[in-house]
């Protein structure tokens, strides 16, 4: 069956509340947007008509709904403005820039009318949230049709969204429309927008954008009328110049997504590339961003990167993906990412890799980013480091080293907060960034150490295939990994996600016992972990002694010949003593976790002898 037909069938199935229940009682809402946007490039404003068919698949009767009005954040005195000026370590890209915006530079959404099933509704704008009292409740299993007219002004680009950014891109249109907030088993998630993460309702988008004919548009979804607009998606390196004045009508459709973004610029060039067995890739960029030829080289790297992701992390399900010069770092959206256009090739490839991988861990696995940013940013960072290392030919023994270094720095500064902290409520930007990106990546790297590479790779694919097009939680992920490994893993989630306890293991004593050697290990800090103890003999022969935690109820499988599983270590015991069948004078080195999978905050006590000339990997 062709992919686009499959997606249409799947979208129809999603009307039913429990068809894809992955746990008892699982359900999710659905929203179908039809929007018509009339854009004025002289005033940087647009008028919109939005028809939203909202399906209440929950067991609850809803008597009110909430919309996000993200553009309202870009006004002096907004919560984003105040937060950006009062947090201890403000984002240097924001700081007090919102406070300095003039009336014709701010962003806003003005709701002109709103109806439910043809009946006018009462509503109130509260910052970046529209609170709506329904004319009649939406009963479980029923739907409602909302019709809205609104007017919006695009703010001067501050962060992610806006106009006329530093690289000269006219419009980066993200978080640009009144968007229904998500309602799930935890209730409504009508969070004010202060600059962090997003969470959206699964559904479809049918969007028509009327904009000056001199502009080229890139957007989420599949362009329905390429011939009508005369853009020529089949042409290479075309920046089609048209006179201003007339408007073209760009019509896009996207199925099984939870957001829609677009960008427009009169100087965009457009190229395409085909991933074998995968999507058509589109690239939109200005000519001056390609002076070094980096954008010409980018498609080759991205084709290889998509192939690795499809093979090892799950098959990308959509027919297209667009890399769009947006001029403000990088930000992910379904089927599209905005990325910085200039700079070195490494930077361009790195940003592009991170942002397109978000379509796995955000776009397809739609976690609540606000509650679990580490499942979005962290999982993406893990896959990015893995993929970037391969496509750039680096072959690092530890592609994830920078994540560990960032985590150690956070601990040293005393700024660590639990990963369970809501994204908006971290005390510092540093704590949020390192927790979400670095500690989230370490979570996966350590998990592969705990359960073994084979079980880990199986679990990652099972996770994707089980929870794609849904809203997985930390418990859902852990249960997948428990099934893949046969091990109990709730302890790992509790320690790494819900606490700030640290890992530190030491080789306490090594004592000769004739033809054997007695080794005593010590758990110095609070967080327990299974131990891989590597022993290198004088001959160079290597042995691994694996000490599982008792609370794992099992041990990972070894993939080397000299792999020995020892007795369990109960987590309450600070020390663990056992014997290995080699005399002490035949031992060259003993090392705890030489591959440095564990985020052990003090590696100085991990080796015997401590002053060995061998490096940490026993070489």
N, C-alpha and C positions, 0 to 999 in steps of 0.2 A: 504494500500500500504506500502511495506517495506521502511524503512527510506533511505537506500542507493539508491533504485530506484527513490524515490522522489527527492533526491538531484541531480541525473543525469538529470532528466527531468527539474528540476529548472535551472540547469546550461545551458541547451539548450535554455530555454526561455530567459535567460539573454542576448542572442545575440541581442535581439531587444531593441532599445534604450529607448522606452517609455512604455513598458508593465507594469512596476511597478511604474509608476509615482505617487508619493504621493502628489505632488503639481504640478500645471500646468507647463508643460515644463521640468519636472525632467528627467534627463538622467544620465548615468554613463558609463565610459569606461570599457573594459574587456581585460584581458591579459591571454593568455594560454602559460605556460612555459613547455618546454620539455628540461630537462638538463641531461647531462651525465658527471659525475665527476670522474676523476682518481686521487686518493689521495696518496701522498708519505709521510708516517709517519716519515721517517728519516729526510727529509728536511723540513717538515711542509708546504708543498706546494701542490697545486693541479692544474691540467689542466681541463678546462671545455669547453663543447660544449653546447651552448644554442640556442634553436629555440623558438622564441617568436611570437605567432600570436596575433596581436594587433588590436582590433576592435574600430574604431572611431565612437562611438555612439553620439558624440556631433554634434551640428549644424555648427561647424566650420571646415574649411579646415586647416589641419596641415602641415606645411612645415618643421618642425623640431621636435625632441623629445629629452628627457633627461633621462639619467640613473643615479641612485645613485651608487657610488663606495665607500661604507662605510669603507672598510678596509683602504683606503688611509688616514683616520683620524688618524691612529695610526703610525704617522711619526713625527719626530722632526720638529717643525715649522708649523705644520698644524693648522687650525683654532681651532680644539679641544684642541690641545696642548697649544696654546697661551691663549685661553679663560680660560683653567684650571689653568694657572699660574698667570693670571691677575685679575680675579674676586675677589671681596672683601672677600668672604668666600668660598674658593675652596673646592671641594669635596676631603676629606682626602684620598679617595681611588685612586685618580688620581694625583692631584697636579702637580709635575714635572716629573712623571714617563714616560710620552711619550717622553719628551725631552731627556731622558737618554737611549732610545732604540738604540741598535746597528743594523747594517745592516741586520743581520740574525734574528733580533727580531721584526722588524717593520712589519706592514701589508701593503699589496698593491694589487691592481688589475692592470694587464697589458692587454690591449685590443690588441689581435693579429690580428683580422680581424672582420669586421662588414659589413653585406650586407642587403639590402632591396629588397625583391623579386628577389634575385640573383644578384643585382647590388651593387658593392662596394660603401661605403659611406665615406664622409669626416667627421671627428670628432676631437674633442679636449678634453683632460682631464684637467679639471679645479678643482684642489683639489679633493673633494669627489663627483664631478659631471662630467658626460660625456655629452658634448654638441654635438649633432648630426644634421648635415644638411641632409635632405632627398633628395634622388635622384628624387623622384616624390612626390607631396603632397598626403596626405591621405584625400580623400574627405569624407564629412559626410555620415555615413551609410556604409562605406567601411572598408576593413581590409588591413593590410600589414603583411608580414612575414619577421621577422628579424632573421638573423643567425649570431651568434657571437662565436668566439673562444677567450678564455682568459686564463690567468695564474695568480694565486693568491698565496700570502704567508700569512699564518695565524699568526697574531701578538702574542707576549707574552700577556697573558690575562691582560688587564688593566681595562676594564669596559664592562660588559655584554658578550663580544665576545673575543675569543682567546684561547690560549693553556696554559696548565700547570698552572692552577690557584692555589690559596692557599690551596684548599682541595685536590689537586692532580688529578683533572679531566683532562684528556688528551686534549679533544677538546670540546669547547662550540661554535658551529657554528651558529651564529646569525648575521644578516646583512652581509651575507657571499658571496653573488653573485651580479653581476650587475643587478640592479632592476629598471624597468621602473618607472619613476616618475608619479605621478597622475596629470591628467588634468581634471578640473571640471568647473563649471560655473564661478569660479574666475580665471581661466586660469591655467598655469603650477604651480606646487609646487615643484620646484627643489631646495629645501633648502639644504645648506651645512650641513654636519653632525658635530655638535659640542657637542653632548652628550645628547640630549634631547629626543624628541618624533618622531614618524613615521607616515606615511600616504601612503597607497598602493592601487593599482588597483585591483578591484575584478576580480577573475578568477579561474584558476586551475593550479595545478603543477603535473608534471610527472617527478620524479627525480630518477636517478639511481646513486648510490655511490659505486665506486670500492675502497675498502680499505683493508688493511692487515687483514687477517683472524682471527687474535687474538683479534680484536676489536669488541665490541658489539655496535650497533647503535640504537639510539632512534630518532624519527623524527616526524614532522608534517605528518598527513595523515595515510593511511592504508598500512601496509606492504603487498606487492603483492606476495612475494615468500618466506614465512617462512620456508617451507620444503626445498627449494633449498639451503638456507643459513645455514640450520641446527641449527638455533638459538633455535627453540623450544619455541615459544611464549606460548605454552600451558603448559610448565613446570614451576614449582615454585622454586624460590630460586636457580636458575641456573646461575653460572658464568662459562660459558663453556670456558675452556682453550684450545686454538689451537696454533700450532706452527706458528711463524712468517714466512713470505715469500710469501705464496699464498694470492691471493686477493679474497674476496667474493663480490658479487654484490647485494647490498641492493636496492630494488626497491619499491618506495613509490608513492602513488597517493593521492591527496587531491583536493576535489571539493568545489567551493564557499568559497575560502579563499583569503586573500590579502598578505600573506607572507608564508615563509617556513623556518623552523629552524630544526637543528639536533644537536646531541651530540654523542661523541664516546669515549669509554674507554675500555681497556682490562679487567678491574676488575668489570665492572657493574654486579650486580645481578639484576634479573628481576622477579617481581611478578605481578599478575593481580587481579582485583576485579571487580565485576559486580554491576552496579547501577540498581536496579529494574526499568524497563521501561526506562532505559537510557543507557549511553555508557559503554563500557568496559574500566576500568581504568588500566593503566600500570604504574609501578613504577620501576625506574632504580636508583640504588644506590650502593656505595661501602660497603663492609662488615664492615669496621671500622667505618662507619657513623651510623651503626645499632647496635653498641655494647650495647647501653642502651635499645634496642628494639623499639626505636621510629618509625622506618620505618615499623615495623610490626604492630604498632598501627595506623599508618597514614591512611590506607585504610578505616577503620571503620569510622573515622571522615569525610573523603572525600565523602564516600557514602551518609552519612546523609546530608552533605553540598550540594551535587548535588541535592538531593531530595528537599531540601528547595528552592534552586534556581529555579529548574524546576517548582515547585508549585507556587512560589510567584513572580518570576521575568521573567519567560519565559522558554520554553522547549529547552534544549540544543539540537541542530539539528544533530550533527555529531555522528558517531558510536564509536569513541574512544577518549580518552584523556590520555596524559602521564605526569606524575610527574617525573622530571629528576634532579638528583643531578648535579648542575652546578657549585656550589662552590663560587658564587658571588652574595649574596643576592638573589633576585628573579627578573625574567623578563619573561613577557608573550609573547606567540606566538600562532597562531592558532593551536588548538588541543594539545598544549604542553606548559609546562612552565619549565624553569630552576629555581631551588630553592637551597638555601644553604642546605647542607646535615647534618651538625652537630649542636650541641647545645641542648637546652632544648626541651621538647615535645611541650610546648606552642609556642616556637619560630617556630618550624617546621610546626605545624598546622596553625599558624598565617600567615606565609609567603605563605604556600601552598594555604590557603583559599583566600588570596588577589589575588594571581596570577591566580588561575583558574577562579575566578570571572571576571577577565579581558576578558575572552573569551565571556562574555556577552557585556561588555562595552569596546570594542576595537575589539575583534575577530568577533563578529556577528553584532554589531552596529558599523560600521566602521567610526566613526567620524574622522575628521581631528585633530589628537592629537596635532599637532604643533600649530594650531589656537585655539583649545578648549581643552586643557589638562584637565580642570576641568570636562568635560563630560566623560572623560576616567578615570583618577585617582580618581576624586571626587566621581563619581557614584560607582566605584568599592569599594572605601573606605567605603562608606555608606553601601553597601550590605555586605561587609566584616564584619563591626562592628555588623551588625544585625545577620548575620549567625554565626559568631564566638561566640557571646554571647549565642546563642542557643545550638550549638554543644558542647560547653565546660561547659554548665550548670551553667553559671554565673548569669543570670537573673538580670542584672543591671537595675536600674530604668532609667538610661541614658547611653546606650552603646556608645554614640557619644561624651561623655564628653571630651575626649582627643582632638578631633577636635576643639571644642570650646575653650579649654585652649590654643591650639596652635595659633588660630586666635587672641585671646585677647593679647597674648604675641607679636605677629607681630604688632598689633596696638600700643601697649605700646612702642615698639622699634622704631616706626615711619618709618617702612620699607615697608608698604603695597603698592601694585600696583594693578591696575584693573585686574580682571580675564580675560579681553579681551586682555591682553598683550600676544604677541606671545611667546611660550614656550622658544625660544632661546634668547629672548631679555629682560628678567627680569634682574634687576640690581644685584640681589643677589640670590644665591641658596636657601636661607631661604625664600625669598619672593615667588619664584617659587613653592617650595615644599608646603608651607602652603596654598598658593592660590589654587594650583591644587588639592592637597589631602584634606586638612582640609576644606577650604572654599567651595570646590566642594561638599563635604559631607554635610556641613551645608546648602548649597543651597537646597538639597533635604529634609533635616530634617525640615527646616523652611517652605518649600512648603507644607509638610504634615500638618503643623500647620495652614497654610493659607487656604487650601481648604478642610481639614478634611481627616482622615485616609482612609475612604471608597473610596472617590474620588481619593486619592493619589494612593492607591493600584491598582485600576482599571486603572488609567492613566499609571502607570509603565508597566503593562502588555500590554496595548494598544500600548504604545511606542515601546516595543520590537517587538510585532507582526506586527506592521505597517512598521517599519523601519529596520528589520533584513535583512542582506545582502545588505545594502545600506549605504549611507553617510549622516546621519542626522546632522542638524545644531541646534544651540540654538533655532531659531525660530520654527523649526519643533517640537522640544520637547515641547515648551511652547504652541503651538497650540493644541497638543495632550492633555495637561493638562487643557487647557481652555475648550475643548470639554468634558472632563471627569467631570469637576467641574461645568460648566456653568458660570464660573467667568472670568473676564478680568484680565490678569496676566502680560501684557507687562511691566507695571510699576515695578514689582518685578525683572524681568530680567534686566531692564535698571539700576536700583539702585544697585543690588548686583553684576552684571557682569561688567558693563561699568563705574562704579564710585567707589570711595573709601569712600563714605559717610557711616556713622555709625548709629546704632540703640541705642537709650537710651530713655526710657520712665520712668516717675516718677509719684507717687501718690502725687499730689501737695497739696490738702486740703481735709479734711473730716469734714463735718459740720452737726450738728444735725438740722433736720427740723421736730421736733415733732415725729410723728410716722414713719417718713422717714429719710433717710440720704442722704445728697448731697455730691457727690464725684467729685473732679476736677482732671483730669489727665493732664500731661504735656508731650509734645514731646520735649525732651531736645536736641537731635541731629537731623541730617538732614533727615535720612531715615524713611519714614512712614511705619507703619505696622498695620494690624488689631490687636485688643487687646482682649485677654481672661482675664477677671478680675474674680478671684475666691474669693468668700466671704464665710467665715466659721462663722456660728452663734454660740452663746453660747452653744446651745444644741448639736453642732457637725454637724448639717445639713449643706450641702454645696450647693452653687449656683454658676453658671457660667454666667457672663454677657458678651456677645460677642459684640464688637463694630467693625463693618466692615469699611473698607475704602470706601469712596464714589467712588473712581476710580475702585473698584472691580466690581461695578454694580451688587451687590448681596452679599450674606453671606453664609458661610459654614453651613452645617447641623450639629446640635448637636447630640451627641449619649448618653446623660444623661437626666434624667427626669427634673432636675431643670436648664434648659438651656434657657437663655433669649437673644434674639437678640435686640439690641438697635439701635438708629438712626445712620446713617452713620457719619463718621468723615471726613470732607474735609481736604486734606493733607496740605493745606496752613495754617490752624489754629493751633497755638501752644498749645492751651488748649482745653479741652472737659469736659463739666460739665453735669451731669445727676443725677437722684435720684434713689435710690433703696428702696423697700417697707419694710424696717426694721429700727427700732429705733437704734440709735448709741450705746446705752448701751446693745443691744442684739447682737452686732457684736463682734466676737472674733478676727477675722483677715481678712484683705483684701490684696490680693497678685496679682500682674501682672504676668501672665505666670509662675505659680509655677513649671511646668514641665521643664522650661528653654529651650523651643524650640527656642525662639528668641535669637540671638547673641547680647543681650543687654550688652553694654560694661561697664555699672555701675549698678549692681543689688542692691546696697545699698539703692536705693530710690524706690524699687519695692514693699515694704510692709508697711502696717499700722496695728497696731502701729509699728514704726521702731524698737523699742527695744523688740518686742515680743519674748517670749521664744520659740515659735513654729519655726520649721525649714521652709525653703523656700517652702516646699510642703504642708504647712498648717497642719502639724501633731503635 
